[in-house]
C-alpha cells in the first residue's frame, strides 16, 4: 500500500509543476497564435444601394471596403459571394432603404446571411434609411405593419445589431429583439445652419406636420430660436388637402425640418404658406432625400431658397437636375458609430456632437 502511495505522489507533483523553459515556449506559442488570428477584425461590406457613402465611411475608418461580388442572374435573382474569410470577425454591412427598395433589401438580407454562414462573430446592419419605415402602424383596417416584417427579416437573416438614422418613428426600435442604435442627424443639421444660413439667430424652425413637432422643438431649443407648426390634412397618401400655420414667421428666416423628402409636395406647399405669412426666406432641411416622382419639378418651381439633405441616400441625379439641393455628409457620424460599436464604447456622444 505504501509502495503504491510513493509511486503516485511524484507523478502528481511532476504534472503540476513545469520547468520555466517549457512555460516560456508555451506563452510564446500563444502570442504567435494571437498574431496569426487577430481578435475580431473590423470588416466593412457594402450593398449596391449606396456605394459612395460606404466608401466614405470605410475611408474615414482607415479601411478599404471588403470584397464581395453582388450580381443578378438572368431571372433577376440576386447572387452574393464574399471573397475573403470573415470567420470570427466583426462585420458591418452598409445598405440603404432607397432606390429599388425591394432589390436593395434582398441584397442586404442575403449579404447578412452569407456572413452568418461564413461564421462571422457579429453582424451589424448599417441602414441609414430604414426601408418601409412609414408603414409602422395600422392606419386602416387590414393594413400591414411592414416595418415590423422588415425587422423580422433582418433578425432571421442573422443580424445581431442595427445602426440606423432618424427613424420615421422611433418606436420601430421596439420591433426588434436585438440592439438598435438610432442616430440623429440633428448635430450635423445644427452645424450646417450655423455655418450656412445667414440670420439663423432670429430664424424660426418650422415643422411641416404635427408628427415632427418633437424634432423641431428639440432643434429650436438647442439653437435658442422660436418654432412654428403647420397643421396639414391629407385627402389620400402623398396628397395634402389644406394647411394651417400655428406660430409667427413675420420678417424672419423660416427653416423647415422633416425626416424624408419624398415627392416634396408637403415642403413646397409649406414654403408657399410661410412666404404668404411674411417669412423673408425659406429653407428646407431633411434627413433622407428620396426625390420621387415629380419632386424635382416641384422644387425648381418652389419658393424655397435651398433644400438641404444628408447623403443617407444617393441623390446625384436629383442634385444635377436641381441647383437648390445641397448635401450634408454624415459619413463621419456613421464611421464613428461603427468604431465605437466595435470597441464597445458608448455612442450617446453622437446624439449631441458631430465627430471632428
Secondary structure as a PSIPRED ss2 file (coil, helix, strand):
# PSIPRED VFORMAT (PSIPRED V4.0)

   1 X C   1.000  0.000  0.000
   2 X H   0.000  1.000  0.000
   3 X H   0.000  1.000  0.000
   4 X H   0.000  1.000  0.000
   5 X H   0.000  1.000  0.000
   6 X H   0.000  1.000  0.000
   7 X H   0.000  1.000  0.000
   8 X H   0.000  1.000  0.000
   9 X H   0.000  1.000  0.000
  10 X H   0.000  1.000  0.000
  11 X H   0.000  1.000  0.000
  12 X H   0.000  1.000  0.000
  13 X H   0.000  1.000  0.000
  14 X H   0.000  1.000  0.000
  15 X H   0.000  1.000  0.000
  16 X H   0.000  1.000  0.000
  17 X C   1.000  0.000  0.000
  18 X C   1.000  0.000  0.000
  19 X C   1.000  0.000  0.000
  20 X H   0.000  1.000  0.000
  21 X H   0.000  1.000  0.000
  22 X H   0.000  1.000  0.000
  23 X H   0.000  1.000  0.000
  24 X H   0.000  1.000  0.000
  25 X H   0.000  1.000  0.000
  26 X H   0.000  1.000  0.000
  27 X H   0.000  1.000  0.000
  28 X H   0.000  1.000  0.000
  29 X H   0.000  1.000  0.000
  30 X H   0.000  1.000  0.000
  31 X H   0.000  1.000  0.000
  32 X H   0.000  1.000  0.000
  33 X H   0.000  1.000  0.000
  34 X H   0.000  1.000  0.000
  35 X H   0.000  1.000  0.000
  36 X H   0.000  1.000  0.000
  37 X C   1.000  0.000  0.000
  38 X C   1.000  0.000  0.000
  39 X C   1.000  0.000  0.000
  40 X C   1.000  0.000  0.000
  41 X C   1.000  0.000  0.000
  42 X E   0.000  0.000  1.000
  43 X E   0.000  0.000  1.000
  44 X E   0.000  0.000  1.000
  45 X E   0.000  0.000  1.000
  46 X E   0.000  0.000  1.000
  47 X C   1.000  0.000  0.000
  48 X H   0.000  1.000  0.000
  49 X H   0.000  1.000  0.000
  50 X H   0.000  1.000  0.000
  51 X H   0.000  1.000  0.000
  52 X H   0.000  1.000  0.000
  53 X H   0.000  1.000  0.000
  54 X H   0.000  1.000  0.000
  55 X H   0.000  1.000  0.000
  56 X H   0.000  1.000  0.000
  57 X H   0.000  1.000  0.000
  58 X H   0.000  1.000  0.000
  59 X H   0.000  1.000  0.000
  60 X H   0.000  1.000  0.000
  61 X C   1.000  0.000  0.000
  62 X C   1.000  0.000  0.000
  63 X C   1.000  0.000  0.000
  64 X C   1.000  0.000  0.000
  65 X C   1.000  0.000  0.000
  66 X C   1.000  0.000  0.000
  67 X C   1.000  0.000  0.000
  68 X E   0.000  0.000  1.000
  69 X E   0.000  0.000  1.000
  70 X E   0.000  0.000  1.000
  71 X E   0.000  0.000  1.000
  72 X E   0.000  0.000  1.000
  73 X C   1.000  0.000  0.000
  74 X C   1.000  0.000  0.000
  75 X C   1.000  0.000  0.000
  76 X C   1.000  0.000  0.000
  77 X C   1.000  0.000  0.000
  78 X E   0.000  0.000  1.000
  79 X E   0.000  0.000  1.000
  80 X E   0.000  0.000  1.000
  81 X E   0.000  0.000  1.000
  82 X E   0.000  0.000  1.000
  83 X C   1.000  0.000  0.000
  84 X C   1.000  0.000  0.000
  85 X C   1.000  0.000  0.000
  86 X C   1.000  0.000  0.000
  87 X C   1.000  0.000  0.000
  88 X C   1.000  0.000  0.000
  89 X C   1.000  0.000  0.000
  90 X E   0.000  0.000  1.000
  91 X E   0.000  0.000  1.000
  92 X E   0.000  0.000  1.000
  93 X E   0.000  0.000  1.000
  94 X E   0.000  0.000  1.000
  95 X E   0.000  0.000  1.000
  96 X C   1.000  0.000  0.000
  97 X C   1.000  0.000  0.000
  98 X C   1.000  0.000  0.000
  99 X C   1.000  0.000  0.000
 100 X C   1.000  0.000  0.000
 101 X H   0.000  1.000  0.000
 102 X H   0.000  1.000  0.000
 103 X H   0.000  1.000  0.000
 104 X H   0.000  1.000  0.000
 105 X H   0.000  1.000  0.000
 106 X H   0.000  1.000  0.000
 107 X H   0.000  1.000  0.000
 108 X H   0.000  1.000  0.000
 109 X H   0.000  1.000  0.000
 110 X H   0.000  1.000  0.000
 111 X H   0.000  1.000  0.000
 112 X H   0.000  1.000  0.000
 113 X H   0.000  1.000  0.000
 114 X H   0.000  1.000  0.000
 115 X H   0.000  1.000  0.000
 116 X H   0.000  1.000  0.000
 117 X H   0.000  1.000  0.000
 118 X C   1.000  0.000  0.000
 119 X C   1.000  0.000  0.000
 120 X C   1.000  0.000  0.000
 121 X C   1.000  0.000  0.000
 122 X E   0.000  0.000  1.000
 123 X E   0.000  0.000  1.000
 124 X E   0.000  0.000  1.000
 125 X E   0.000  0.000  1.000
 126 X E   0.000  0.000  1.000
 127 X E   0.000  0.000  1.000
 128 X C   1.000  0.000  0.000
 129 X C   1.000  0.000  0.000
 130 X C   1.000  0.000  0.000
 131 X C   1.000  0.000  0.000
 132 X C   1.000  0.000  0.000
 133 X C   1.000  0.000  0.000
 134 X C   1.000  0.000  0.000
 135 X C   1.000  0.000  0.000
 136 X C   1.000  0.000  0.000
 137 X C   1.000  0.000  0.000
 138 X C   1.000  0.000  0.000
 139 X C   1.000  0.000  0.000
 140 X C   1.000  0.000  0.000
 141 X C   1.000  0.000  0.000
 142 X C   1.000  0.000  0.000
 143 X C   1.000  0.000  0.000
 144 X C   1.000  0.000  0.000
 145 X C   1.000  0.000  0.000
 146 X H   0.000  1.000  0.000
 147 X H   0.000  1.000  0.000
 148 X H   0.000  1.000  0.000
 149 X H   0.000  1.000  0.000
 150 X H   0.000  1.000  0.000
 151 X H   0.000  1.000  0.000
 152 X H   0.000  1.000  0.000
 153 X H   0.000  1.000  0.000
 154 X H   0.000  1.000  0.000
 155 X H   0.000  1.000  0.000
 156 X H   0.000  1.000  0.000
 157 X H   0.000  1.000  0.000
 158 X C   1.000  0.000  0.000
 159 X C   1.000  0.000  0.000
 160 X C   1.000  0.000  0.000
 161 X E   0.000  0.000  1.000
 162 X E   0.000  0.000  1.000
 163 X E   0.000  0.000  1.000
 164 X E   0.000  0.000  1.000
 165 X E   0.000  0.000  1.000
 166 X C   1.000  0.000  0.000
 167 X C   1.000  0.000  0.000
 168 X C   1.000  0.000  0.000
 169 X C   1.000  0.000  0.000
 170 X H   0.000  1.000  0.000
 171 X H   0.000  1.000  0.000
 172 X H   0.000  1.000  0.000
 173 X H   0.000  1.000  0.000
 174 X H   0.000  1.000  0.000
 175 X H   0.000  1.000  0.000
 176 X C   1.000  0.000  0.000
 177 X C   1.000  0.000  0.000
 178 X C   1.000  0.000  0.000
 179 X E   0.000  0.000  1.000
 180 X E   0.000  0.000  1.000
 181 X E   0.000  0.000  1.000
 182 X E   0.000  0.000  1.000
 183 X E   0.000  0.000  1.000
 184 X C   1.000  0.000  0.000
 185 X C   1.000  0.000  0.000
 186 X H   0.000  1.000  0.000
 187 X H   0.000  1.000  0.000
 188 X H   0.000  1.000  0.000
 189 X H   0.000  1.000  0.000
 190 X H   0.000  1.000  0.000
 191 X H   0.000  1.000  0.000
 192 X H   0.000  1.000  0.000
 193 X H   0.000  1.000  0.000
 194 X H   0.000  1.000  0.000
 195 X H   0.000  1.000  0.000
 196 X H   0.000  1.000  0.000
 197 X C   1.000  0.000  0.000
 198 X C   1.000  0.000  0.000
 199 X C   1.000  0.000  0.000
 200 X H   0.000  1.000  0.000
 201 X H   0.000  1.000  0.000
 202 X H   0.000  1.000  0.000
 203 X C   1.000  0.000  0.000
 204 X E   0.000  0.000  1.000
 205 X E   0.000  0.000  1.000
 206 X E   0.000  0.000  1.000
 207 X E   0.000  0.000  1.000
 208 X C   1.000  0.000  0.000
 209 X C   1.000  0.000  0.000
 210 X H   0.000  1.000  0.000
 211 X H   0.000  1.000  0.000
 212 X H   0.000  1.000  0.000
 213 X H   0.000  1.000  0.000
 214 X H   0.000  1.000  0.000
 215 X H   0.000  1.000  0.000
 216 X H   0.000  1.000  0.000
 217 X H   0.000  1.000  0.000
 218 X H   0.000  1.000  0.000
 219 X H   0.000  1.000  0.000
 220 X H   0.000  1.000  0.000
 221 X H   0.000  1.000  0.000
 222 X H   0.000  1.000  0.000
 223 X H   0.000  1.000  0.000
 224 X C   1.000  0.000  0.000
 225 X C   1.000  0.000  0.000
 226 X E   0.000  0.000  1.000
 227 X E   0.000  0.000  1.000
 228 X E   0.000  0.000  1.000
 229 X E   0.000  0.000  1.000
 230 X E   0.000  0.000  1.000
 231 X E   0.000  0.000  1.000
 232 X E   0.000  0.000  1.000
 233 X E   0.000  0.000  1.000
 234 X E   0.000  0.000  1.000
 235 X E   0.000  0.000  1.000
 236 X E   0.000  0.000  1.000
 237 X C   1.000  0.000  0.000
 238 X C   1.000  0.000  0.000
 239 X E   0.000  0.000  1.000
 240 X E   0.000  0.000  1.000
 241 X E   0.000  0.000  1.000
 242 X E   0.000  0.000  1.000
 243 X E   0.000  0.000  1.000
 244 X E   0.000  0.000  1.000
 245 X E   0.000  0.000  1.000
 246 X E   0.000  0.000  1.000
 247 X C   1.000  0.000  0.000
 248 X C   1.000  0.000  0.000
 249 X C   1.000  0.000  0.000
 250 X C   1.000  0.000  0.000
 251 X C   1.000  0.000  0.000
 252 X C   1.000  0.000  0.000
 253 X E   0.000  0.000  1.000
 254 X E   0.000  0.000  1.000
 255 X E   0.000  0.000  1.000
 256 X E   0.000  0.000  1.000
 257 X E   0.000  0.000  1.000
 258 X E   0.000  0.000  1.000
 259 X E   0.000  0.000  1.000
 260 X E   0.000  0.000  1.000
 261 X E   0.000  0.000  1.000
 262 X C   1.000  0.000  0.000
 263 X C   1.000  0.000  0.000
 264 X C   1.000  0.000  0.000
 265 X H   0.000  1.000  0.000
 266 X H   0.000  1.000  0.000
 267 X H   0.000  1.000  0.000
 268 X H   0.000  1.000  0.000
 269 X H   0.000  1.000  0.000
 270 X H   0.000  1.000  0.000
 271 X H   0.000  1.000  0.000
 272 X H   0.000  1.000  0.000
 273 X H   0.000  1.000  0.000
 274 X H   0.000  1.000  0.000
 275 X H   0.000  1.000  0.000
 276 X H   0.000  1.000  0.000
 277 X C   1.000  0.000  0.000
 278 X C   1.000  0.000  0.000
 279 X C   1.000  0.000  0.000
 280 X C   1.000  0.000  0.000
 281 X E   0.000  0.000  1.000
 282 X E   0.000  0.000  1.000
 283 X E   0.000  0.000  1.000
 284 X E   0.000  0.000  1.000
 285 X E   0.000  0.000  1.000
 286 X E   0.000  0.000  1.000
 287 X E   0.000  0.000  1.000
 288 X E   0.000  0.000  1.000
 289 X E   0.000  0.000  1.000
 290 X C   1.000  0.000  0.000
 291 X C   1.000  0.000  0.000
 292 X C   1.000  0.000  0.000
 293 X C   1.000  0.000  0.000
 294 X C   1.000  0.000  0.000
 295 X H   0.000  1.000  0.000
 296 X H   0.000  1.000  0.000
 297 X H   0.000  1.000  0.000
 298 X H   0.000  1.000  0.000
 299 X H   0.000  1.000  0.000
 300 X H   0.000  1.000  0.000
 301 X C   1.000  0.000  0.000
 302 X C   1.000  0.000  0.000
 303 X C   1.000  0.000  0.000
 304 X C   1.000  0.000  0.000
 305 X C   1.000  0.000  0.000
 306 X E   0.000  0.000  1.000
 307 X E   0.000  0.000  1.000
 308 X E   0.000  0.000  1.000
 309 X E   0.000  0.000  1.000
 310 X E   0.000  0.000  1.000
 311 X E   0.000  0.000  1.000
 312 X C   1.000  0.000  0.000
 313 X C   1.000  0.000  0.000
 314 X C   1.000  0.000  0.000
 315 X C   1.000  0.000  0.000
 316 X H   0.000  1.000  0.000
 317 X H   0.000  1.000  0.000
 318 X H   0.000  1.000  0.000
 319 X H   0.000  1.000  0.000
 320 X H   0.000  1.000  0.000
 321 X H   0.000  1.000  0.000
 322 X C   1.000  0.000  0.000
 323 X C   1.000  0.000  0.000
 324 X C   1.000  0.000  0.000
 325 X E   0.000  0.000  1.000
 326 X E   0.000  0.000  1.000
 327 X E   0.000  0.000  1.000
 328 X E   0.000  0.000  1.000
 329 X C   1.000  0.000  0.000
 330 X C   1.000  0.000  0.000
 331 X H   0.000  1.000  0.000
 332 X H   0.000  1.000  0.000
 333 X H   0.000  1.000  0.000
 334 X H   0.000  1.000  0.000
 335 X H   0.000  1.000  0.000
 336 X H   0.000  1.000  0.000
 337 X H   0.000  1.000  0.000
 338 X H   0.000  1.000  0.000
 339 X H   0.000  1.000  0.000
 340 X H   0.000  1.000  0.000
 341 X H   0.000  1.000  0.000
 342 X H   0.000  1.000  0.000
 343 X H   0.000  1.000  0.000
 344 X C   1.000  0.000  0.000
 345 X C   1.000  0.000  0.000
 346 X C   1.000  0.000  0.000
 347 X C   1.000  0.000  0.000
 348 X H   0.000  1.000  0.000
 349 X H   0.000  1.000  0.000
 350 X H   0.000  1.000  0.000
 351 X H   0.000  1.000  0.000
 352 X C   1.000  0.000  0.000
 353 X C   1.000  0.000  0.000
 354 X C   1.000  0.000  0.000
 355 X C   1.000  0.000  0.000
 356 X C   1.000  0.000  0.000
